Amino acid sequence: MLKERSKMILVSVILATAYFIYLLCYFSGIISQVDSGSGAKAVAGALATALVMPHMIAIGVGAVFAWVGFFLKANWATLVGAILYAVSAVLFLPYFMFSVPILILGFIGYSMQKKINQQI
């Protein structure tokens, strides 16, 4: 099964999925703290979540496309996933250090999958 697929795509999509789950858990924890906190904490938590939400959505959608590309061996889907990882890095620059390794692995995986598909 893995002989016809790029292992780099698998690594990048597992990292992206884990990072997306981390973001969901972390910011849902902030939202639950907001309900019990003061007005200033509520505003700060809501603002932080609103700032990170586009980044989180781009990572999540990119991971979905990368999973589709991995299972269907579709170059276009892995490329869209890698591009969305790059977009997510731009959308929230303070977290770029988490997105950049994922997007580098995504683009390397895309090129490797393209070579694998051409050999078949």
All heavy atoms as an XYZ file, in Angstrom:
913
protein
N       0.816     -1.189      0.000
C       0.000      0.000      0.000
C       0.864      1.259      0.000
O       0.627      2.175     -0.746
C      -0.908     -0.003      1.226
C      -1.706      1.255      1.362
S      -2.765      1.168      2.795
C      -2.978      2.876      3.109
N       1.890      1.310      0.834
C       2.709      2.513      0.920
C       3.748      2.613     -0.187
O       4.350      3.666     -0.354
C       3.402      2.582      2.281
C       2.531      3.020      3.447
C       3.325      2.986      4.746
C       1.944      4.385      3.232
N       3.959      1.537     -0.949
C       4.939      1.606     -2.022
C       4.492      2.566     -3.122
O       5.314      3.179     -3.771
C       5.182      0.224     -2.628
C       6.133     -0.611     -1.840
C       6.518     -1.840     -2.614
C       7.620     -2.565     -1.869
N       8.181     -3.647     -2.644
N       3.195      2.680     -3.337
C       2.672      3.537     -4.401
C       2.316      4.929     -3.896
O       1.752      5.720     -4.632
C       1.447      2.889     -5.029
C       1.727      1.556     -5.666
C       0.471      0.863     -6.138
O      -0.627      1.370     -5.860
O       0.590     -0.182     -6.778
N       2.621      5.217     -2.641
C       2.286      6.513     -2.052
C       3.526      7.125     -1.410
O       4.403      6.425     -0.930
C       1.187      6.352     -1.008
C      -0.142      5.991     -1.609
C      -1.151      5.714     -0.504
N      -2.481      5.520     -1.011
C      -2.937      4.385     -1.505
N      -2.147      3.337     -1.565
N      -4.168      4.285     -1.934
N       3.537      8.431     -1.377
C       4.652      9.150     -0.769
C       4.516      9.123      0.755
O       3.474      9.467      1.302
C       4.663     10.593     -1.261
O       5.588     11.345     -0.531
N       5.580      8.706      1.401
C       5.572      8.677      2.865
C       5.638     10.081      3.455
O       5.180     10.319      4.566
C       6.726      7.816      3.363
C       6.541      6.344      3.026
C       7.809      5.568      3.292
C       7.715      4.151      2.784
N       7.703      4.052      1.338
N       6.191     11.017      2.697
C       6.248     12.405      3.158
C       4.851     13.004      3.284
O       4.598     13.793      4.185
C       7.074     13.264      2.209
C       8.527     13.027      2.308
S       9.154     13.671      3.856
C      10.869     13.513      3.572
N       3.979     12.642      2.369
C       2.597     13.122      2.468
C       1.965     12.586      3.744
O       1.287     13.325      4.465
C       1.766     12.697      1.240
C       2.271     13.375     -0.018
C       0.286     13.026      1.452
C       1.634     12.871     -1.277
N       2.196     11.324      4.024
C       1.634     10.727      5.233
C       2.158     11.432      6.478
O       1.384     11.764      7.382
C       1.957      9.229      5.293
C       1.409      8.470      6.493
C      -0.112      8.530      6.513
C       1.892      7.038      6.478
N       3.454     11.712      6.526
C       4.034     12.398      7.685
C       3.449     13.799      7.826
O       3.036     14.214      8.914
C       5.575     12.456      7.576
C       6.165     13.359      8.637
C       6.165     11.064      7.663
N       3.363     14.523      6.710
C       2.848     15.894      6.785
C       1.379     15.930      7.177
O       0.962     16.788      7.962
C       3.061     16.627      5.466
O       2.192     16.154      4.464
N       0.592     14.999      6.671
C      -0.840     15.024      6.991
C      -1.090     14.563      8.428
O      -1.999     15.068      9.088
C      -1.658     14.214      5.959
C      -1.516     12.732      6.146
C      -3.119     14.602      6.010
N      -0.276     13.661      8.928
C      -0.413     13.267     10.343
C      -0.038     14.445     11.241
O      -0.741     14.731     12.227
C       0.439     12.017     10.645
C      -0.203     10.784     10.021
C       0.604     11.818     12.148
C       0.636      9.528     10.097
N       1.049     15.146     10.906
C       1.434     16.326     11.684
C       0.362     17.414     11.609
O       0.044     18.051     12.618
C       2.768     16.872     11.196
C       4.008     16.071     11.551
C       5.235     16.673     10.870
C       4.195     16.023     13.054
N      -0.191     17.639     10.416
C      -1.224     18.668     10.257
C      -2.483     18.306     11.035
O      -3.101     19.175     11.671
C      -1.554     18.860      8.783
N      -2.865     17.047     11.003
C      -4.052     16.615     11.743
C      -3.828     16.744     13.244
O      -4.704     17.235     13.973
C      -4.404     15.160     11.379
O      -4.577     15.062      9.955
C      -5.668     14.711     12.069
N      -2.649     16.350     13.715
C      -2.342     16.481     15.139
C      -2.319     17.952     15.563
O      -2.836     18.312     16.631
C      -1.005     15.821     15.453
N      -1.754     18.805     14.729
C      -1.702     20.234     15.030
C      -3.107     20.839     15.043
O      -3.439     21.650     15.907
C      -0.812     20.933     14.008
C      -0.712     22.421     14.176
C      -0.318     22.987     15.389
C      -0.994     23.283     13.131
C      -0.214     24.357     15.540
C      -0.890     24.647     13.273
C      -0.510     25.170     14.484
O      -0.417     26.527     14.639
N      -3.944     20.428     14.100
C      -5.328     20.912     14.057
C      -6.091     20.483     15.311
O      -6.823     21.284     15.909
C      -6.023     20.398     12.797
C      -7.458     20.813     12.688
C      -7.794     22.135     12.460
C      -8.470     19.876     12.814
C      -9.121     22.523     12.364
C      -9.784     20.255     12.721
C     -10.120     21.578     12.494
N      -5.903     19.249     15.719
C      -6.578     18.763     16.936
C      -6.063     19.528     18.153
O      -6.841     19.901     19.038
C      -6.381     17.242     17.087
C      -7.168     16.512     16.005
C      -6.806     16.763     18.470
C      -6.863     15.043     15.891
N      -4.757     19.806     18.188
C      -4.200     20.601     19.283
C      -4.839     21.994     19.320
O      -5.220     22.487     20.387
C      -2.682     20.723     19.134
C      -2.103     21.835     19.969
C      -1.960     21.702     21.345
C      -1.716     23.051     19.385
C      -1.450     22.723     22.117
C      -1.202     24.075     20.149
C      -1.081     23.916     21.512
O      -0.584     24.928     22.268
N      -4.934     22.639     18.161
C      -5.545     23.967     18.114
C      -6.990     23.936     18.592
O      -7.427     24.811     19.348
C      -5.482     24.539     16.695
C      -4.127     25.020     16.206
C      -4.192     25.394     14.735
C      -3.640     26.189     17.036
N      -7.730     22.924     18.151
C      -9.122     22.804     18.587
C      -9.215     22.630     20.095
O     -10.024     23.301     20.757
C      -9.809     21.627     17.896
C     -10.256     21.827     16.471
C     -10.846     20.527     15.921
C     -11.262     22.945     16.369
N      -8.402     21.763     20.629
C      -8.443     21.522     22.077
C      -8.008     22.743     22.866
O      -8.627     23.100     23.870
C      -7.569     20.322     22.439
S      -8.179     18.768     21.810
N      -6.952     23.396     22.417
C      -6.430     24.544     23.149
C      -7.428     25.699     23.152
O      -7.714     26.281     24.201
C      -5.113     25.003     22.535
C      -4.486     26.156     23.276
C      -3.836     25.944     24.486
C      -4.544     27.448     22.773
C      -3.266     26.994     25.182
C      -3.978     28.494     23.462
C      -3.342     28.268     24.663
O      -2.785     29.307     25.346
N      -7.965     26.025     21.985
C      -8.861     27.176     21.925
C     -10.257     26.858     22.422
O     -10.977     27.756     22.843
C      -8.856     27.786     20.526
C      -7.622     28.582     20.281
C      -6.565     28.035     19.576
C      -7.480     29.849     20.800
C      -5.403     28.756     19.386
C      -6.319     30.573     20.613
C      -5.277     30.025     19.908
N     -10.664     25.608     22.414
C     -11.935     25.284     23.063
C     -11.775     25.348     24.575
O     -12.707     25.677     25.296
C     -12.440     23.905     22.637
O     -11.565     22.897     23.103
N     -10.569     25.083     25.076
C     -10.279     25.255     26.493
C     -10.320     26.713     26.900
O     -10.789     27.059     27.980
N      -9.825     27.589     26.012
C      -9.891     29.019     26.298
C     -11.342     29.476     26.335
O     -11.736     30.246     27.204
C      -9.090     29.823     25.246
C      -7.607     29.684     25.514
C      -9.489     31.290     25.254
C      -6.735     30.414     24.528
N     -12.134     28.962     25.415
C     -13.543     29.362     25.386
C     -14.249     28.898     26.648
O     -15.065     29.622     27.209
C     -14.229     28.818     24.114
C     -13.668     29.536     22.888
C     -15.731     28.998     24.186
C     -14.119     28.967     21.576
N     -13.935     27.710     27.152
C     -14.588     27.244     28.376
C     -14.139     28.068     29.582
O     -14.904     28.260     30.524
C     -14.308     25.761     28.613
O     -12.938     25.559     28.857
N     -12.895     28.566     29.566
C     -12.437     29.439     30.643
C     -13.090     30.807     30.561
O     -13.297     31.465     31.566
C     -10.921     29.606     30.593
C     -10.162     28.378     30.990
C      -8.664     28.573     30.822
O      -8.223     29.597     30.309
N      -7.894     27.582     31.229
N     -13.426     31.224     29.349
C     -14.042     32.532     29.154
C     -15.398     32.580     29.846
O     -15.772     33.586     30.431
C     -14.179     32.838     27.643
C     -15.115     34.002     27.395
C     -12.816     33.111     27.055
N     -16.130     31.485     29.804
C     -17.459     31.466     30.410
C     -17.405     31.704     31.917
O     -18.317     32.292     32.477
C     -18.155     30.129     30.127
C     -18.439     29.945     28.647
O     -18.508     30.960     27.923
O     -18.576     28.791     28.221
N     -16.330     31.255     32.561
C     -16.251     31.394     34.010
C     -15.422     32.605     34.443
O     -15.315     32.877     35.625
C     -15.647     30.129     34.625
O     -14.318     29.982     34.179
N     -14.823     33.319     33.483
C     -13.935     34.418     33.831
C     -14.626     35.760     33.866
O     -15.835     35.890     33.723
N     -13.796     36.776     34.058
C     -14.303     38.136     34.103
C     -14.545     38.655     32.691
O     -14.277     37.970     31.704
C     -13.291     39.025     34.830
O     -12.108     39.115     34.051
N     -14.996     39.864     32.592
C     -15.271     40.465     31.288
C     -14.027     40.642     30.450
O     -14.037     40.424     29.243
N     -12.918     41.028     31.077
C     -11.668     41.215     30.343
C     -11.140     39.892     29.803
O     -10.641     39.826     28.671
C     -10.625     41.861     31.241
N     -11.250     38.833     30.607
C     -10.815     37.505     30.135
C     -11.690     37.034     28.983
O     -11.207     36.401     28.046
C     -10.872     36.488     31.271
C      -9.711     36.531     32.204
C      -9.789     35.373     33.175
C      -8.612     35.366     34.109
N      -8.681     34.270     35.064
N     -12.963     37.325     29.065
C     -13.880     36.907     28.009
C     -13.540     37.604     26.693
O     -13.508     36.978     25.632
C     -15.322     37.209     28.410
N     -13.274     38.893     26.758
C     -12.927     39.639     25.550
C     -11.590     39.160     24.993
O     -11.445     38.964     23.786
C     -12.890     41.153     25.858
C     -12.312     41.938     24.689
C     -14.281     41.653     26.193
N     -10.603     38.951     25.847
C      -9.283     38.501     25.395
C      -9.358     37.111     24.762
O      -8.750     36.857     23.718
C      -8.304     38.491     26.558
N     -10.105     36.211     25.383
C     -10.248     34.864     24.828
C     -10.979     34.858     23.506
O     -10.598     34.151     22.568
N     -12.021     35.651     23.412
C     -12.772     35.727     22.154
C     -11.923     36.348     21.051
O     -11.962     35.903     19.894
C     -14.043     36.534     22.364
N     -11.148     37.356     21.392
C     -10.278     37.994     20.411
C      -9.185     37.034     19.934
O      -8.908     36.942     18.732
C      -9.646     39.252     21.001
C      -8.755     40.065     20.076
C      -9.555     40.584     18.896
C      -8.118     41.208     20.831
N      -8.584     36.302     20.851
C      -7.541     35.337     20.484
C      -8.106     34.251     19.574
O      -7.488     33.873     18.569
C      -6.927     34.722     21.728
N      -9.267     33.760     19.920
C      -9.893     32.721     19.104
C     -10.250     33.257     17.722
O     -10.049     32.575     16.712
C     -11.147     32.178     19.807
O     -10.766     31.707     21.100
C     -11.774     31.041     19.027
N     -10.749     34.475     17.657
C     -11.099     35.070     16.364
C      -9.868     35.290     15.494
O      -9.938     35.133     14.271
C     -11.832     36.384     16.583
N      -8.744     35.630     16.098
C      -7.527     35.833     15.322
C      -6.952     34.523     14.788
O      -6.381     34.482     13.699
C      -6.472     36.543     16.179
C      -6.715     38.025     16.449
C      -5.696     38.546     17.450
C      -6.647     38.819     15.164
N      -7.088     33.457     15.546
C      -6.502     32.175     15.157
C      -7.440     31.363     14.255
O      -6.994     30.471     13.536
C      -6.109     31.376     16.419
C      -5.614     29.991     16.080
C      -5.034     32.106     17.184
N      -8.713     31.683     14.246
C      -9.699     30.873     13.516
C      -9.374     30.707     12.024
O      -9.446     29.576     11.506
C     -11.095     31.466     13.697
C     -12.198     30.565     13.177
S     -12.267     28.949     13.965
C     -12.719     29.390     15.606
N      -9.004     31.744     11.257
C      -8.661     31.507      9.842
C      -7.480     30.552      9.677
O      -7.480     29.705      8.771
C      -8.324     32.903      9.316
C      -8.975     33.839     10.245
C      -8.997     33.164     11.583
N      -6.489     30.677     10.536
C      -5.328     29.778     10.516
C      -5.782     28.340     10.771
O      -5.365     27.410     10.077
C      -4.336     30.253     11.587
C      -3.196     29.331     11.835
N      -2.130     29.221     10.987
C      -2.951     28.468     12.861
C      -1.273     28.346     11.475
N      -1.743     27.878     12.613
N      -6.639     28.180     11.766
C      -7.127     26.851     12.131
C      -7.947     26.227     10.995
O      -7.790     25.045     10.686
C      -7.994     26.979     13.400
C      -8.338     25.684     14.054
S      -9.390     25.837     15.520
C      -8.878     27.314     16.305
N      -8.787     27.023     10.364
C      -9.614     26.519      9.259
C      -8.736     26.103      8.084
O      -8.957     25.044      7.471
C     -10.654     27.573      8.850
C     -11.702     27.726      9.956
C     -11.317     27.213      7.530
C     -12.644     28.887      9.772
N      -7.726     26.921      7.760
C      -6.848     26.586      6.636
C      -6.070     25.296      6.898
O      -5.923     24.460      5.997
C      -5.888     27.746      6.358
N      -5.594     25.110      8.114
C      -4.892     23.865      8.461
C      -5.836     22.678      8.356
O      -5.484     21.623      7.813
C      -4.279     23.959      9.880
C      -3.051     24.853      9.876
C      -3.920     22.585     10.433
C      -1.807     24.232      9.289
N      -7.038     22.820      8.886
C      -8.007     21.718      8.860
C      -8.417     21.325      7.454
O      -8.438     20.134      7.110
N      -8.727     22.311      6.620
C      -9.116     22.019      5.233
C      -7.931     21.457      4.455
O      -8.087     20.535      3.642
C      -9.699     23.281      4.559
C      -9.974     23.051      3.089
C     -10.978     23.712      5.265
N      -6.738     21.980      4.720
C      -5.538     21.441      4.071
C      -5.297     19.990      4.441
O      -4.910     19.178      3.601
N      -5.535     19.655      5.701
C      -5.373     18.258      6.132
C      -6.392     17.354      5.442
O      -6.056     16.235      5.042
C      -5.511     18.154      7.648
N      -7.615     17.837      5.281
C      -8.633     17.033      4.588
C      -8.208     16.770      3.140
O      -8.270     15.632      2.655
C     -10.015     17.730      4.639
C     -11.008     17.063      3.705
C     -10.549     17.742      6.062
N      -7.758     17.817      2.450
C      -7.296     17.633      1.070
C      -6.085     16.703      1.005
O      -5.974     15.881      0.096
C      -6.954     18.976      0.424
C      -8.126     19.653     -0.210
C      -8.723     20.743      0.389
C      -8.646     19.198     -1.413
C      -9.806     21.372     -0.178
C      -9.727     19.811     -2.005
C     -10.304     20.909     -1.383
N      -5.172     16.821      1.961
C      -3.992     15.955      1.954
C      -4.372     14.495      2.208
O      -3.789     13.589      1.602
C      -2.983     16.438      2.989
N      -5.348     14.250      3.093
C      -5.814     12.870      3.302
C      -6.439     12.328      2.021
O      -6.193     11.173      1.646
C      -6.811     12.783      4.447
C      -6.205     12.743      5.798
C      -6.347     13.669      6.787
C      -5.351     11.720      6.348
N      -5.625     13.291      7.900
C      -5.013     12.101      7.662
C      -4.840     10.536      5.843
C      -4.185     11.338      8.478
C      -4.006      9.778      6.659
C      -3.697     10.174      7.951
N      -7.236     13.144      1.345
C      -7.837     12.711      0.069
C      -6.732     12.405     -0.936
O      -6.772     11.370     -1.621
C      -8.797     13.791     -0.470
C      -9.204     13.505     -1.902
C     -10.028     13.900      0.416
N      -5.749     13.285     -1.026
C      -4.640     13.063     -1.951
C      -3.837     11.829     -1.619
O      -3.377     11.111     -2.515
N      -3.665     11.555     -0.337
C      -2.906     10.373      0.062
C      -3.643      9.093     -0.318
O      -3.061      8.179     -0.892
C      -2.623     10.404      1.564
C      -1.904      9.179      2.062
C      -0.567      9.004      1.792
C      -2.569      8.213      2.782
C       0.108      7.875      2.233
C      -1.914      7.085      3.232
C      -0.579      6.910      2.955
N      -4.928      9.026      0.019
C      -5.661      7.787     -0.234
C      -5.994      7.572     -1.701
O      -6.011      6.442     -2.173
C      -6.934      7.728      0.616
C      -6.651      7.438      2.059
C      -6.963      8.354      3.045
C      -6.048      6.253      2.448
C      -6.690      8.096      4.384
C      -5.761      5.978      3.769
C      -6.091      6.912      4.746
N      -6.236      8.647     -2.447
C      -6.575      8.505     -3.862
C      -5.364      8.633     -4.785
O      -5.512      8.514     -5.996
C      -7.618      9.555     -4.263
C      -8.964      9.478     -3.553
C      -9.881     10.574     -4.064
C      -9.603      8.117     -3.746
N      -4.179      8.902     -4.205
C      -2.962      9.142     -4.976
C      -3.166     10.281     -5.976
O      -2.710     10.227     -7.110
C      -2.499      7.873     -5.695
C      -2.092      6.764     -4.759
C      -1.568      5.584     -5.511
C      -2.738      4.746     -5.966
N      -2.334      3.508     -6.596
N      -3.897     11.314     -5.539
C      -4.225     12.451     -6.395
C      -3.240     13.591     -6.142
O      -3.186     14.130     -5.039
C      -5.648     12.914     -6.119
N      -2.482     13.925     -7.182
C      -1.497     15.004     -7.050
C      -2.162     16.334     -6.729
O      -1.654     17.114     -5.927
C      -0.694     15.149     -8.340
C       0.224     13.992     -8.577
O       0.583     13.275     -7.662
N       0.594     13.802     -9.824
N      -3.274     16.608     -7.383
C      -3.928     17.897     -7.201
C      -4.348     18.110     -5.748
O      -4.235     19.217     -5.217
C      -5.131     18.036     -8.135
C      -6.231     17.046     -7.851
C      -6.380     15.803     -8.403
C      -7.302     17.209     -6.925
N      -7.483     15.188     -7.866
C      -8.079     16.028     -6.968
C      -7.695     18.231     -6.071
C      -9.206     15.848     -6.184
C      -8.829     18.054     -5.290
C      -9.577     16.868     -5.360
N      -4.832     17.076     -5.093
C      -5.303     17.211     -3.712
C      -4.139     17.442     -2.753
O      -4.246     18.252     -1.816
C      -6.101     15.984     -3.294
N      -3.024     16.769     -2.994
C      -1.870     16.995     -2.127
C      -1.290     18.386     -2.345
O      -0.837     19.028     -1.390
C      -0.789     15.925     -2.348
O      -0.405     15.922     -3.721
C      -1.279     14.555     -1.956
N      -1.334     18.876     -3.583
C      -0.868     20.227     -3.862
C      -1.775     21.259     -3.188
O      -1.291     22.226     -2.588
C      -0.802     20.478     -5.363
C      -0.334     21.869     -5.789
C       1.074     22.126     -5.294
C      -0.417     22.014     -7.292
N      -3.077     21.059     -3.254
C      -4.013     21.979     -2.592
C      -3.778     21.971     -1.086
O      -3.780     23.022     -0.441
C      -5.475     21.612     -2.936
C      -6.455     22.373     -2.066
C      -5.758     21.875     -4.404
N      -3.549     20.789     -0.514
C      -3.264     20.700      0.915
C      -2.007     21.466      1.289
O      -1.989     22.229      2.264
N      -0.943     21.314      0.510
C       0.312     22.011      0.790
C       0.152     23.523      0.629
O       0.691     24.303      1.421
C       1.417     21.494     -0.124
N      -0.606     23.938     -0.365
C      -0.850     25.373     -0.555
C      -1.648     25.925      0.623
O      -1.378     27.031      1.110
C      -1.568     25.632     -1.895
C      -0.610     25.364     -3.054
C      -2.115     27.053     -1.958
C      -1.260     25.372     -4.422
N      -2.620     25.175      1.103
C      -3.393     25.629      2.258
C      -2.537     25.689      3.528
O      -2.762     26.553      4.384
C      -4.618     24.747      2.471
C      -5.765     25.033      1.504
C      -6.841     23.963      1.617
C      -6.348     26.404      1.767
N      -1.567     24.808      3.651
C      -0.638     24.910      4.777
C       0.152     26.225      4.675
O       0.381     26.895      5.682
C       0.344     23.746      4.807
C      -0.274     22.376      4.960
C       0.365     21.250      4.450
C      -1.489     22.190      5.607
C      -0.177     19.990      4.593
C      -2.039     20.937      5.745
C      -1.380     19.838      5.239
O      -1.924     18.588      5.367
N       0.573     26.590      3.466
C       1.300     27.847      3.266
C       0.403     29.047      3.570
O       0.841     30.022      4.196
C       1.836     27.925      1.841
N      -0.841     28.966      3.140
C      -1.794     30.044      3.423
C      -2.006     30.179      4.922
O      -2.079     31.296      5.455
C      -3.133     29.787      2.688
C      -4.228     30.703      3.180
C      -2.952     29.926      1.191
N      -2.086     29.064      5.621
C      -2.289     29.124      7.069
C      -1.102     29.772      7.768
O      -1.269     30.466      8.772
C      -2.537     27.727      7.639
O      -1.345     26.979      7.666
N       0.102     29.561      7.241
C       1.284     30.192      7.834
C       1.223     31.710      7.674
O       1.632     32.452      8.564
C       2.554     29.646      7.194
N       0.672     32.174      6.565
C       0.560     33.608      6.324
C      -0.596     34.219      7.113
O      -0.515     35.366      7.544
C       0.399     33.874      4.808
C       0.108     35.330      4.523
C       1.644     33.421      4.058
N      -1.649     33.454      7.312
C      -2.827     33.984      8.001
C      -2.567     34.326      9.463
O      -3.194     35.242     10.000
C      -3.989     32.999      7.902
C      -4.675     32.932      6.556
C      -5.720     31.828      6.553
C      -5.306     34.255      6.192
N      -1.681     33.596     10.118
C      -1.375     33.902     11.510
C       0.121     33.709     11.719
O       0.595     32.628     12.059
C      -2.197     33.026     12.454
C      -2.207     33.525     13.871
C      -2.783     34.739     14.178
C      -1.642     32.792     14.887
C      -2.796     35.215     15.481
C      -1.645     33.252     16.189
C      -2.228     34.473     16.488
N       0.861     34.778     11.500
C       2.327     34.723     11.521
C       2.934     34.299     12.857
O       3.993     33.665     12.853
C       2.906     36.057     11.071
C       2.699     36.363      9.588
C       3.203     37.755      9.259
C       3.386     35.336      8.723
N       2.322     34.592     14.012
C       2.958     34.115     15.251
C       3.066     32.590     15.353
O       3.910     32.082     16.081
C       2.042     34.661     16.346
C       1.429     35.868     15.748
C       1.247     35.534     14.290
N       2.239     31.858     14.620
C       2.295     30.392     14.647
C       2.950     29.809     13.400
O       2.796     28.624     13.120
C       0.891     29.807     14.783
C       0.305     29.883     16.173
C       0.972     30.482     17.214
C      -0.939     29.326     16.444
C       0.426     30.553     18.480
C      -1.496     29.385     17.712
C      -0.801     30.005     18.721
O      -1.350     30.056     19.969
N       3.698     30.624     12.638
C       4.284     30.115     11.405
C       5.279     28.989     11.655
O       5.456     28.123     10.822
C       4.939     31.244     10.605
C       6.308     31.623     11.082
C       7.426     31.101     10.467
C       6.482     32.493     12.141
C       8.703     31.441     10.913
C       7.743     32.834     12.589
C       8.858     32.305     11.974
N       5.915     28.986     12.846
C       6.917     27.955     13.122
C       6.301     26.571     13.226
O       6.997     25.575     13.093
C       7.732     28.288     14.375
C       6.951     28.272     15.648
S       6.134     29.813     15.807
C       6.250     30.187     17.484
N       4.994     26.503     13.432
C       4.313     25.213     13.443
C       3.872     24.818     12.036
O       3.799     23.637     11.713
C       3.096     25.251     14.366
C       3.434     25.614     15.786
C       2.935     26.771     16.349
C       4.260     24.817     16.550
C       3.249     27.114     17.654
C       4.584     25.153     17.846
C       4.078     26.308     18.405
N       3.554     25.801     11.213
C       3.051     25.531      9.866
C       4.151     25.262      8.852
O       3.957     24.473      7.931
C       2.209     26.711      9.370
O       1.136     26.942     10.217
N       5.291     25.912      9.011
C       6.346     25.805      7.997
C       6.868     24.372      7.835
O       6.991     23.904      6.699
C       7.488     26.813      8.287
C       8.701     26.547      7.429
C       6.975     28.226      8.055
N       7.173     23.630      8.898
C       7.615     22.246      8.671
C       6.550     21.389      7.980
O       6.875     20.565      7.117
C       7.894     21.713     10.082
C       8.096     22.912     10.923
C       7.261     23.994     10.314
N       5.286     21.623      8.329
C       4.204     20.860      7.706
C       4.107     21.198      6.223
O       3.968     20.302      5.386
C       2.870     21.133      8.438
C       2.943     20.635      9.877
C       1.707     20.491      7.709
C       1.775     21.073     10.743
N       4.210     22.475      5.875
C       4.085     22.845      4.464
C       5.298     22.398      3.668
O       5.152     21.985      2.511
C       3.814     24.341      4.297
C       4.914     25.366      4.449
C       5.584     25.644      3.126
C       4.307     26.654      4.968
N       6.487     22.410      4.248
C       7.671     21.913      3.537
C       7.528     20.420      3.249
O       7.761     19.966      2.122
C       8.952     22.206      4.337
C       9.241     23.705      4.329
C      10.146     21.431      3.787
C      10.359     24.125      5.248
N       7.119     19.664      4.251
C       6.893     18.226      4.032
C       5.771     17.983      3.028
O       5.820     17.032      2.244
C       6.571     17.543      5.361
C       7.713     17.436      6.363
C       7.198     16.884      7.686
C       8.816     16.567      5.818
N       4.751     18.839      3.043
C       3.645     18.704      2.089
C       4.098     18.901      0.651
O       3.721     18.139     -0.240
N       4.913     19.936      0.404
C       5.392     20.169     -0.957
C       6.385     19.099     -1.405
O       6.372     18.682     -2.568
C       6.025     21.557     -1.078
C       5.008     22.658     -1.243
C       4.841     23.609     -0.256
C       4.212     22.730     -2.370
C       3.907     24.619     -0.390
C       3.269     23.724     -2.521
C       3.116     24.679     -1.530
N       7.243     18.632     -0.498
C       8.156     17.535     -0.844
C       7.350     16.278     -1.154
O       7.633     15.562     -2.117
C       9.167     17.293      0.286
C      10.125     18.471      0.402
C       9.949     16.000      0.054
C      11.027     18.413      1.616
N       6.336     15.999     -0.328
C       5.477     14.840     -0.567
C       4.738     14.923     -1.888
O       4.582     13.931     -2.596
N       4.286     16.136     -2.236
C       3.607     16.324     -3.527
C       4.536     15.987     -4.684
O       4.151     15.267     -5.607
C       3.102     17.766     -3.655
C       2.846     18.186     -5.079
C       1.746     17.692     -5.770
C       3.710     19.041     -5.747
C       1.519     18.056     -7.093
C       3.487     19.416     -7.050
C       2.395     18.919     -7.720
O       2.175     19.276     -9.020
N       5.768     16.495     -4.633
C       6.696     16.221     -5.739
C       7.058     14.740     -5.803
O       7.192     14.179     -6.901
C       7.945     17.084     -5.616
O       8.692     16.725     -4.483
N       7.204     14.105     -4.641
C       7.520     12.673     -4.639
C       6.340     11.858     -5.168
O       6.530     10.895     -5.921
C       7.898     12.224     -3.232
C       9.228     12.798     -2.759
S       9.609     12.398     -1.060
C       9.915     10.648     -1.188
N       5.110     12.231     -4.802
C       3.935     11.509     -5.284
C       3.778     11.687     -6.791
O       3.389     10.760     -7.492
C       2.665     11.992     -4.565
C       1.424     11.202     -4.931
C       1.521      9.742     -4.538
O       1.875      9.425     -3.419
N       1.199      8.859     -5.460
N       4.110     12.873     -7.278
C       4.038     13.117     -8.717
C       5.001     12.200     -9.463
O       4.651     11.610    -10.488
C       4.343     14.585     -8.999
C       4.096     14.996    -10.409
C       4.285     16.496    -10.561
C       4.055     16.911    -11.989
N       4.261     18.345    -12.170
N       6.219     12.037     -8.936
C       7.201     11.137     -9.558
C       6.730      9.686     -9.490
O       6.893      8.934    -10.437
C       8.562     11.276     -8.867
C       9.265     12.557     -9.175
C      10.582     12.642     -8.437
C      11.234     13.998     -8.652
N      12.445     14.162     -7.853
N       6.154      9.294     -8.363
C       5.651      7.926     -8.209
C       4.541      7.660     -9.201
O       4.495      6.602     -9.848
C       5.190      7.663     -6.768
C       6.397      7.652     -5.815
C       4.414      6.359     -6.656
C       6.022      7.650     -4.344
N       3.625      8.622     -9.356
C       2.495      8.448    -10.288
C       2.976      8.388    -11.734
O       2.368      7.697    -12.554
C       1.477      9.569    -10.117
C       0.661      9.408     -8.854
O       0.714      8.371     -8.195
N      -0.064     10.446     -8.500
N       4.039      9.101    -12.079
C       4.562      9.071    -13.446
C       5.240      7.738    -13.748
O       5.258      7.300    -14.893
C       5.542     10.228    -13.666
C       4.863     11.559    -13.752
C       5.869     12.711    -13.836
O       7.064     12.532    -13.624
N       5.355     13.904    -14.114
N       5.786      7.080    -12.739
C       6.463      5.794    -12.951
C       5.461      4.672    -13.124
O       5.790      3.659    -13.729
C       7.394      5.496    -11.779
C       8.601      6.391    -11.725
C       9.448      6.125    -10.491
O       9.085      5.357     -9.633
N      10.586      6.808    -10.427
N       4.285      4.819    -12.583
C       3.282      3.742    -12.658
C       2.605      3.727    -14.005
O       2.381      4.612    -14.679
C       2.241      3.888    -11.529
C       2.920      3.695    -10.194
C       1.109      2.894    -11.687
C       2.027      3.902     -8.983
